[in-house]
Amino acid sequence: MYQRVIVTGSIAAGKTTLARTLAGLLGGSHVEMDCLRHAPNWVDTPDDVFREQVSKAISGDVWVVDSDYRAVRDIVWPRADTLVWLDYKFRTALPRLLKRTFRRCITRDELWNGNRETFYQHLFTRESILLEAVRKRGRDRIVYEALLLRPEYAHVSVVRMSSPSATHEWLSSLSPNGRVAQ
């Protein structure tokens, strides 16, 4: 049974959407890590404040976090029982990222704490999420495979998805209490 879940994966894989849905199925809280990390004007929350906020957010018995920040991994992973890894190929994630980014830039949707994505930010700065996706391509796979071999994380069960359809199928197989349907 899933109770304390980390949803991780490539940029634009659908981590937040899956985490929100999974938290609803489990009857737990959804912890949107980006909301805690990014203060207004895209300023990173100081690590000590971020760590305190995350500790408080995962103090309950049932929760789902969407993303894995190194700054809080030592707090989250020891409490987690499951890692849902959206390990999609770059050719799957990139079109999703482009579509999402352009939609957000055009609609000016507020993401969290007043932050909005802009074309300037994604086309002309070093903080571009598009650039970050290219830089991280393949790197996460190496990092997670190494982390999951560490003895301190042996208790973490891994659900590794290679495609959005596999993720949808897995999610559809869960009953409302987080158990796999028979």
N, C-alpha and C positions, 0 to 999 in steps of 0.2 A: 504494500500500500504506500502511496505517495503522501507525504505530509510536509516536508521541507525541501523545496525543489529550486534548483538553479536552472534557469533557461539561458543557454548561451549559444553563440553561433556567429556567423558572419554578419556584417552590416546589412541591414534590410532583409534579413532572413525571415523576419516576423516574430522576433523574440517577445516584444511587448504584447502583441495580439495573442500569441499562444499563452504567455504567462497570465494575462488577464482572464482568458477563457479557462485555463487550468485552475486558477485560484477560485473561480466561480464554481467549477465542478467539485473541487475539494472542500469548499466552504471555508476557505482561508483568505488571508490578505494577499493582495498583489502589491509588491514593492517595486516601484518604478525607479530603478537606480539612476537613470539620467536625470530625473526630477530632483533627486537628492544631490547629485553631483554638480549640476549646472545651475548656478545662481543667476540672477538677472544679468543681462548683457554678456552672456556666455562666459562669465567668470567662474572658474572652478571653485567649489566650496572648499575651504581649507581642509586638509586631510583629517585633522583632529575632530573637526565638526562633522565631517562626512562620516567618519568612523562611529561617532556617537549616534548620529541619526540612523545609520544602518543597524547598529547594535539594538537600538530601541525598536526599529521596524521588524526585526526578526526575533524579538523576544517571545513571541507567541508560539503556539504548538503547531500551527498549520499556516504556511506561507509559501509564496512563489516569488522569487526575484527574477527580474529580466535583465540580465547582463552580468558579467563577471569582471569587476574592477580589481586589479592587483592590490590597490590600496586597502581593500577590505577582505581580500580572499582569506586571510588568516582568521577572520571573524565568521564569515559565512560558511565556508567549506566544512569546518569541523561540526557545525550544526546541521548541515544538509544531509538528507538521506538519498537524494537523487539528483543527477545532473542530466538534463535533457539538452542534448547537443545537436543543434541544427547545422550539420556539417555539409552545407550545400556547395556545389561547385561554383566557381567564380562566374561562369557563364550563366548560371541560374540567378545568382545574387545581383550581378551588375545591372541587368535590365530592370529588376525590381527597384534597385536603388535609384536609378535614373528617373524612373516613373514617379516614385515617391518624392524625390527631391524637387523635380520640376513642378509637381502638383503643389507641394508645400510653398514653394517660392511664388507661384502664381496666386494661390489662395490666401497667402500670408497667415496661415493657421498658426495660432499660438501653440507651441509645444509644451513648455513648462516655464514658470517663473517669468513670463513675458517674452521669452525668447522666440524668435521666428527665423526661419531660414531665408537667405537672400541669394540671388544669383551671384552677386559680388563675392560673398563669402565662399561660395562653392567653385567659382571659376578663377578667382584672382588672389586667394590667400593660401597660406600654408596650412591653415586649419580646415581646409576643404574636406568634407566627408567623402567626396569622390576620390581625392588624393589618398586619404586614409584607407579606403577600401583597396586601392591598388597596392599601397605599401604593405598592408596586412595580409594580402592574398597568400594563402598557404601557410603563413606563419602560425596562425592559431592552431592548426592541425598538429604541428610539431609541439607547440606549448602544451596543449591538452593531453596529447598522448604521453608526454613526459610526466605531467602532473598526476595523471591517473595511475602511473606506476609507483608513485610514492606511497610508502606504508601508512602515512597519516591520513591518506584519502582512500584506503582500502574499503572503508565502510560505505562509500558513495557508490550507489548503483548507477549505471550509465545507460541511458536510452539515446542511442545515436541514430539520427535521421539523415539520410542522404538526399532527400528530395521533399518538396512541399507535399506531394501526394502521399509519401510514406508518413509524414507528420500528421496529415489529415486522417489517414487510416488509423494510426495509433490513437489519436485523440478520440476518434469515433468509437474505438474499442473500450474506452473507459466508461465505467458506470459512474453515477453521480457521487459515489463515495471514494473514488480514486482507485478502485480495484478494476482489474481487467475483467471485462464482461465474459461470461462463459458462452 
